[in-house]
């Protein structure tokens, strides 16, 4: 059992507690919501980690994975995303190239992951 | 059972490897490259301010310089430097064979690098780069006030670099929480790993706020009116500082953790008060750090002043515990005065000045006087440069043998430390009296109000810092060219990274020692003796 969820949920609770202190000082709704909401998100992440830990496969099966050294598809995906975002500024041509490259990269990453799992 | 593919050629490795150590090395290299660029910008600014009326650069260029210097150092240097240490060391410290989601970490690296390049490419545009301060404050950053593509490149660059850093941070957090070796319980994780957990916990929600804010700012420049009116700029500030204050601690915690490891190794003792260190630094400190953003807006009259003053002062408690633990570790230890330890000690002293001067901005009464003056500039440079950068060098000198299998030269390291210590204090200490005498931030020129001598001293100091950095680069070159070979455990360190070869193999460990405490290597040495 990893128990990593305790760290997430516990820290989220600390954030919520810190947000709750605002109540003493006639709080502003937006500040209460920003901090309290963030704490709630971290608690939710902790609960998701707990569920994930309970559903984990046995260790022996998990270690049957191939360690890949390289992933050109991942770099293509990252470059594609960057060009796509840059395309907002420089124009549709960059946006199009970025979208295409990101799609190719994503396809490659999915293939790599599937190959490792099979 | 695991099967491994053959390692790729170095050139390919430098581009597409998913090995966390390779990604971290590249992240470190790029952040050092950006550091040199940001340093040159600082030198140009300090040259401009050395005397009144010099006009080395135009006012417009000066605006671009202080914007890009701050942006480079925050988004492209200290944050990625901290993450690079975490990405390299956390998997090793918890006994993992790789980082969690290595492809995500690789994507994060390239998003960061391309974001940095896009941000800096603003220098090549007709109107120059972003010049609306490192926080891109609205309405100054709106199209009619800062026209041209440079500001848009700045926004896109910040967005991409921050996204990349966030992805890397989440990989580090997941590795610490999910990939620990057998026996490595939560309360057996090394201090550095805990500080990385505190760092990345803050990143979970702070960084996405900036990413969304940059998208909104970009939209605002194209289509208008998101941050208009009396409340618009305040809304921008509130959202920005919700990211902007936690990031100060993202740029600080990892170096506290590195210094804790250094103190433990070079005093031959386990970290004093480990449980308090974890509870205070990694968890309470991080929670408080996420709850103080409003103190950046005391003078706006818009924030809950009492609450933010309380939380800002609460940090003193957590910081005090951290200092107590670190000094307690050195107390009665068998000290070896290596460069890493000396950098760590100077880090503590310098950061103390940064921390104590922070009381001026944590207290609303004092902040109303100090706001927008050079007192603030002095304060944050004592925390981020005099503090974090010295802590970073402590970590670099400590872990360099692990990364490369070679020692950095001690003599050159001590020379660098001495020059940088003098230079740092000459540069940043005069900023406090300058602020007290009324010098405001972000001015390109001034009439002599008794400011000239202090500004000249600060400028000389900045060139000394540059000299110190040059000594470090020479040290790097000499140490890699004429290697003094380091074994797997040259410092007799406390944690698991010293159980493997230097540099570690791609799968990190051939054999792991049993983990029965947060200092398993010390346990193993004691059992053997």
Interface residues (C-beta under 8 A of the other chain):
Chain A: X2 X3 X4 X5 X6 X7 X8 X10 X11 X14 X15 X18 X19 X21 X22 X24 X25 X26 X27 X28 X30 X31 X34 X35 X38 X41 X42 X45 X49 X53 X63 X64 X65 X66 X67 X68 X69 X70 X71 X72 X74 X75 X77 X78 X79 X81 X82 X85 X86 X88 X89 X109 X112
Chain B: X1 X2 X3 X4 X5 X6 X7 X8 X12 X13 X15 X16 X17 X18 X19 X97 X98 X102 X103 X106 X107 X108 X109 X110 X111 X114 X115 X118 X149 X152 X153 X156 X159 X160 X164 X174 X176 X177 X178 X180 X185 X186 X197 X201 X204 X205 X218 X238 X242 X283 X284 X286 X287 X288 X290 X291 X294 X302 X303 X304 X306 X307 X310 X311 X506 X507
